[in-house]
Amino acid sequence: MHKNAKTFAIMPGKNRSKKKRDWNELIFKTLLLTPAVLFLVVFMYYPIEETFRLSMTRSTGLGPTVFVGFQNYVRLFQNEEFLMGLKNVLRWAFWSVVIQIPFSFFIAFSLSVFKNRITKPLRVIYYLANVLPSAITAMLGRFVFAPRHGVIPSLANKFNWQWLARIDFLGDPKLAFWSIFAVATWAYCGFYVIYLMANIEQIPKDIRESAQLDGATPWQYARYIVIPMTSYAIRIVSILCIVGSMKIFDLPWLMTTGGPGYATSTLGIVLYKSGFVNWQYGRAAAVGVVIFLLSLFFTIIQFSLQRKESDL
């Protein structure tokens, strides 16, 4: 009886010390998380909420704001430039995934599997375009496709290909989009190549050696081993491609300012013109909301597909 009484006398003290330790741990974790939470609230969640609120108003940024509900969205979908910009970003996203991702994977796989002395210099060369500012990339693109004294017309005249010299790559509505897309492919694929290479080189050497002993060709090794083992990295790159396509602005604006006509206009260009040229802040905010919702939609689809595949 005496021992049991002593045990019960000790237990309350232990409980109090445990509760105090748990409370101190909670305070410590709260202090660590508070700066990150404040950063997200101030620089992410509040701007998103403010953009949604501003998209429901008619404002020039100087005078009073007038609540108009969904009127800005209705007018957007009645505007030819916005509809063309929406079509262009969706087309840009589709062809980015279809062309840029396989092209980047091919280069990354080739540099990872067929290593030689020029592998490291090639990595630098491919990534160098991604380091250049967008203004310089656009200037180089304009220099290549300039109608008279550009690189392509000069080479065409040198080899007497007059049919090629007469083509206006940036002035033809049917070719301007693809000309800018070609420059963007050169500019952006460097990052995708480096990212995919980092994931491909993480595959254990034993797996590759086993595949070689079994007589697997490079194509079979890529199809049945590399692609399944780097599927997560490929999806991440695809998400970056799609989200970047939704908000593409710099290259189309610097190379053609969205022209000729609306042939190369994007949602980013429509947002810029609405907010900083026409001073229609409510309409610009509505375009920003559309870009945000499209990016969120495609990101959710990508992760949901990944989750279903992992469940299978």
C-alpha positions in Angstrom: 0.0 0.0 0.0 2.8 2.3 0.8 4.5 1.8 -2.5 1.4 2.3 -4.5 0.7 5.6 -2.7 4.2 6.7 -3.5 3.7 5.9 -7.2 0.5 7.9 -7.4 2.2 10.8 -5.7 4.9 10.8 -8.3 2.6 10.5 -11.4 1.0 14.0 -11.2 4.5 15.6 -11.3 5.4 13.7 -14.4 2.2 14.6 -16.1 2.8 18.3 -15.4 6.4 18.2 -16.7 5.2 16.3 -19.9 2.5 18.9 -20.5 5.0 21.7 -20.0 7.4 20.1 -22.4 4.7 19.6 -25.0 3.6 23.3 -24.5 7.1 24.5 -25.0 7.5 22.4 -28.1 4.2 23.8 -29.5 5.4 27.4 -28.9 8.8 26.6 -30.5 7.1 25.2 -33.6 4.7 28.1 -33.8 7.6 30.6 -33.7 9.3 28.7 -36.5 6.2 28.6 -38.7 5.0 32.1 -38.1 7.4 33.9 -40.5 6.5 31.4 -43.3 2.8 31.8 -42.7 3.0 35.6 -42.6 5.0 35.5 -45.8 2.4 33.4 -47.6 -0.5 35.5 -46.3 1.1 38.8 -47.2 2.7 38.0 -50.5 0.5 35.2 -51.9 -3.0 34.8 -50.3 -3.7 38.5 -49.9 -2.7 39.4 -53.5 -4.9 36.6 -54.8 -7.9 37.7 -52.7 -7.3 41.3 -53.7 -7.1 40.4 -57.4 -10.4 38.5 -57.2 -12.0 41.5 -55.5 -10.5 44.0 -58.0 -11.8 41.9 -60.9 -15.4 42.6 -59.7 -14.9 46.4 -60.0 -14.4 49.1 -62.6 -11.3 51.0 -61.6 -8.6 53.1 -63.2 -6.3 53.0 -60.2 -6.8 56.7 -59.5 -10.5 57.4 -59.0 -13.2 55.6 -57.0 -13.9 51.9 -57.8 -17.4 50.8 -58.8 -18.6 47.3 -58.1 -19.8 45.7 -61.4 -19.9 42.0 -60.5 -19.0 39.6 -63.3 -19.4 42.3 -66.0 -15.6 42.3 -66.6 -15.6 38.6 -67.3 -18.6 38.8 -69.7 -16.9 41.6 -71.7 -13.6 39.6 -71.8 -15.2 36.7 -73.5 -16.8 39.1 -76.0 -13.4 40.6 -76.8 -11.6 39.3 -79.9 -8.1 40.0 -78.6 -8.8 38.1 -75.4 -10.3 35.1 -77.2 -7.3 35.1 -79.6 -4.9 35.3 -76.6 -6.7 32.5 -74.8 -6.5 30.4 -78.0 -2.8 31.1 -78.4 -1.8 30.2 -74.8 -3.8 26.9 -75.0 -2.1 26.2 -78.3 1.2 27.2 -76.8 0.7 24.8 -73.9 -0.3 21.9 -76.1 2.7 22.2 -78.4 5.1 22.9 -75.6 4.2 19.5 -74.0 4.2 17.7 -77.4 7.4 19.2 -78.8 9.5 20.7 -76.0 9.2 17.9 -73.5 10.1 15.0 -75.9 12.9 17.1 -77.4 14.3 17.9 -74.0 14.1 14.3 -72.9 15.9 13.1 -76.0 18.8 15.5 -75.4 18.9 14.7 -71.7 18.9 11.0 -72.4 21.6 11.3 -75.1 23.9 13.3 -72.9 23.4 11.0 -69.9 23.8 7.7 -71.7 26.3 8.5 -74.5 28.9 10.3 -72.4 32.1 11.6 -74.0 34.4 14.6 -73.8 31.9 17.1 -75.1 29.1 16.2 -72.7 29.9 18.8 -70.1 30.4 21.6 -72.6 27.1 20.7 -74.3 25.3 21.0 -70.9 26.6 24.5 -70.6 25.7 25.3 -74.2 22.1 24.0 -73.8 21.6 25.8 -70.5 23.2 29.1 -71.6 20.0 30.1 -73.5 18.0 29.8 -70.3 20.4 32.2 -68.5 20.1 35.0 -71.1 17.5 37.7 -70.2 14.3 37.6 -72.2 15.1 40.9 -73.9 18.4 39.6 -75.3 16.6 36.3 -76.4 14.0 38.4 -78.2 16.6 40.6 -79.9 18.4 37.5 -81.1 15.1 36.0 -82.4 14.3 39.2 -84.3 17.8 39.3 -85.7 17.4 35.7 -87.0 14.0 36.3 -88.6 14.4 39.9 -89.7 12.9 40.2 -93.3 15.9 41.7 -95.1 19.2 41.5 -93.2 18.4 38.7 -90.8 20.3 35.4 -90.5 17.8 33.4 -92.5 17.3 35.8 -95.4 21.1 36.3 -95.6 21.7 32.6 -95.8 18.9 32.2 -98.3 20.4 34.9 -100.5 23.8 33.3 -100.2 22.5 29.9 -101.4 20.2 31.6 -103.9 17.0 30.4 -102.2 14.9 33.3 -103.1 11.7 31.6 -102.0 13.0 31.5 -98.4 14.4 35.0 -98.5 10.9 36.4 -99.4 9.2 34.8 -96.3 8.4 37.3 -93.6 8.5 35.0 -90.5 7.3 37.7 -88.0 5.0 39.6 -90.3 3.0 36.7 -91.6 0.1 35.8 -89.2 0.4 32.1 -90.1 4.1 32.0 -89.3 4.6 34.5 -86.5 3.4 32.2 -83.8 5.7 29.4 -84.9 8.7 31.7 -85.2 8.3 32.9 -81.6 7.6 29.3 -80.5 10.9 28.2 -82.1 12.8 30.9 -80.2 11.0 29.9 -77.0 11.9 26.3 -77.5 15.6 27.2 -77.8 15.4 29.5 -74.8 13.4 27.2 -72.4 14.5 23.7 -73.2 17.9 24.2 -71.5 16.3 24.1 -68.1 14.2 21.1 -68.9 17.3 19.2 -70.2 19.3 19.9 -67.0 16.4 18.9 -64.8 15.7 15.7 -66.7 19.4 14.8 -66.8 19.7 15.1 -63.0 16.9 12.6 -62.7 18.1 10.2 -65.3 21.6 10.1 -63.8 20.1 9.1 -60.4 19.0 5.7 -61.9 21.4 3.1 -60.4 24.1 1.9 -62.7 23.3 -1.7 -61.9 19.9 -1.4 -63.6 21.6 0.0 -66.8 24.2 -2.8 -66.7 21.6 -5.4 -66.3 19.6 -4.0 -69.3 22.8 -4.1 -71.4 23.5 -7.7 -70.4 20.0 -8.6 -71.4 20.6 -7.1 -74.8 18.3 -4.0 -74.5 18.8 -1.4 -77.1 19.0 2.3 -76.1 15.4 2.8 -77.3 14.2 -0.1 -75.1 16.3 1.1 -72.1 14.7 4.5 -72.5 11.1 3.2 -73.0 10.9 0.5 -70.4 13.3 1.8 -67.7 14.2 5.5 -67.9 10.8 6.9 -68.7 8.9 5.0 -66.0 11.6 5.8 -63.4 11.6 9.5 -64.3 7.8 9.9 -64.9 7.5 12.2 -61.8 10.2 14.5 -63.2 8.6 14.5 -66.6 5.3 15.5 -65.0 6.9 18.3 -63.1 8.5 19.6 -66.3 5.1 19.3 -68.0 3.4 21.4 -65.3 6.1 24.0 -65.6 5.6 24.0 -69.4 1.8 24.4 -69.1 1.8 27.0 -66.3 4.5 29.0 -68.1 2.4 28.9 -71.3 -0.6 30.4 -69.5 1.4 33.5 -68.5 3.8 33.8 -71.4 4.4 37.5 -72.1 8.0 38.5 -72.7 8.9 36.9 -76.0 5.7 37.6 -77.9 5.6 41.2 -76.6 9.3 42.0 -77.3 9.3 40.3 -80.7 5.9 41.3 -82.3 4.0 43.1 -79.5 1.2 40.6 -80.1 1.0 41.2 -83.8 0.5 41.0 -86.7 -3.1 41.7 -85.7 -3.7 39.4 -82.7 -1.8 36.5 -84.2 0.7 36.3 -81.4 -1.3 37.9 -78.6 -1.4 36.2 -75.3 -3.3 36.6 -72.0 -0.2 38.3 -70.5 -0.3 40.8 -73.3 -4.0 41.4 -72.9 -3.4 41.9 -69.1 -0.6 44.4 -69.8 -2.5 46.4 -72.3 -5.6 46.5 -70.1 -3.8 47.6 -66.9 -0.9 49.7 -68.1 -2.0 51.0 -71.5 -5.8 51.5 -71.1 -5.8 51.9 -67.3 -8.6 49.3 -66.9 -7.5 47.7 -63.7 -10.6 45.7 -63.1 -10.4 44.2 -66.5 -6.7 43.5 -66.1 -7.4 41.8 -62.8 -10.1 39.6 -64.5 -7.5 38.5 -67.0 -5.2 37.7 -64.1 -7.9 35.6 -62.5 -8.4 33.7 -65.7 -4.7 32.9 -65.9 -4.6 31.8 -62.3 -7.7 29.5 -62.7 -6.3 28.0 -65.9 -2.9 27.3 -64.3 -4.6 25.8 -61.2 -6.9 23.7 -63.4 -4.1 22.1 -65.4 -2.0 21.6 -62.3 -4.8 19.7 -60.5 -5.3 17.6 -63.6 -1.6 16.6 -63.7 -1.5 15.7 -60.0 -4.8 13.8 -60.1 -3.5 11.7 -63.1 -0.3 11.0 -61.2 -2.3 10.0 -58.1 -4.4 7.6 -60.1 -1.4 6.0 -61.8 0.3 5.6 -58.4 -2.8 3.9 -57.1 -2.8 1.5 -60.0 
